[in-house]
Amino acid sequence: VPVTPLRVLICDEMNPGNLVHDGFEIDYEGNMPREETLRRLPEYDALITRSRTKVDRELIDAAGPRLKVIGRGGVGVDNIDLDYASLRGLLVLNAPESNNVSAAELAIMHLMAAARGLTRSDSKTRQGVWDRKFLGLELKDRTLGIVGLGRIGSIVADRAQGLRLNVVAFDPYVPDSKFERLGVKRAATLDELLPQVDFLTVHTPLTDETTGMIGARELALMRPDSIVVNAARGGIIEEQALVDALHSGHLFGAGVDVFVDEPPTADHIFLSAPNLGITAHLGANTREAQERVGAEIVARVLAALQGDVSKGA
Ligand code: MLT
């Protein structure tokens, strides 16, 4: 009896690895236009995305009864309407292990870039201005504050210690033993953390609790000439507050990999802010991470679909 293959659609850019698996038909189209995803989705048992595709009500409704699993090629699942997915009985999976090193390395890169005025010097030099007046900051012996000492924050702590930074973190969900193991000082509250750090980097998911977690009040609690990095999710640090603190000169610099709305518009307030380094949500974009992400999420989704089939049999 011919068995109908289970069909999986990958609609965002990743390295999906081997697409040939017995009993499955996997279609990969890295940058599928949304209208096409909506149109084709009813033919699939599983959908795999990254952050580009918003898995909202409209998309879930477009899927119809065949869809069982949504796989997120990455860590954050904030692009997925989890409540609605669960209401519709969909299983949502992510790939939590694959791109942590890449995300952490990007955060460190932003910290160093801001400390040495990379963006500023790069654009001046391209404009024909040979400006050697800029004085940067050394990282050594300064203090890095980390909000969120999870998988990514822990790697940032380790790399920062290699650069001879002192590390202090705020994370109410992590036990003391982990702080001790990592050699990281614990701050009991955000308000306790902020005044004692020279640099701040956030590594939390985007939730109701973390949205706008660092606003004007929090930035004002930081030392003058601090640097702030957001390689996690747009909106954890309020965009307007960050820009204001850069323009006022309270902050020395900042680095951001993420925006509240991606891609940002051409007149976004970040684009004219002083000493603000920008990357285009590239935290997970390394060859190594995307190879691992693709393999991890495809394996998890296929296993879930198989489980689903054997349960039904
Ligand atoms: C993640 O949450 O892992 C990243 O945002 C992945 C991505 O770039 O899509």
Residues whose N, C-alpha, C, O or C-beta is under 5 A from the ligand:
A	BS01	MLT	R50 S51 G73 G74 V75 G76 H281 A284
